[in-house]
């Protein structure tokens, strides 16, 4: 079956990512009451608060599930500003010109771009050589610390996000399928999978510096695509910076760019 990049596909992809982040925020709120982490739905948009400055503190699905209204924007802006947070929306171009014009008129400006990619489960991709030394397995709840530390070490070149990654990875074990790749019983890479409404969100890709260029992420991707097929999912999705190595690797593995998403931040309150 051919899948086209249209508003319905965008709705499915955006809400899958939104529901995955909502699951994280719910657990964070229970485990860390001082964080005041919470989420709320406004029309068809999911708004997350994971702490001031957290990359998860934003909205998903704005304008693609239901028509964007000024009343919903008023309520979402109050949701963030009442918690001392910037107001940020991750917006698909399939939300339409009117939605983007509304944001611009209200004082928003674009601050980031990302490629949203997808592939049908079972679609053929270029053959990839698999490193037979790599073993992929699911992380147990008792190994949350291991998963978190390996994930964080993969971001050792980005000290500004490393601490966030460690906390995010630790909580991810409680709501997503988290896996590690090992060589000779030594964990070298991590990845995660969250499933919702027939779509699998592929995230959490991280490889420690000494474990790179050995095929670990290819093995983790293959494992997740197989799991999605076993679970009866129709689509896999992932996000990456436009033109990045992560995007190129996804395209080599059969992913197509559905659209380029824009992050908008409110400048005028």
Secondary structure, 3 states (H helix, E strand, C coil): CCCCCCHHHHHHHHHHHHHHHHHHHHHHHHHCHHHCCEEEEECCEEEEECCCCCCCCCEECCCCCCCCCHHHHHHHHHHHHCCCCCCEEEECHHHCHHHHHHHHHCCEEEEEEEEEEEEECCCCCCCCCCCCCEEEEECCHHHHHHHHHHHHHCCCCCHHHHHHHHHHHHHHCCCCEEEEEEECCEEEEEEEEEEECCEEEEEEEEECHHHCCCCHHHHHHHHHHHHHHHCCCCEEEEEECCCCHHHHHHHHCCCEEEEEEEEEEECCC
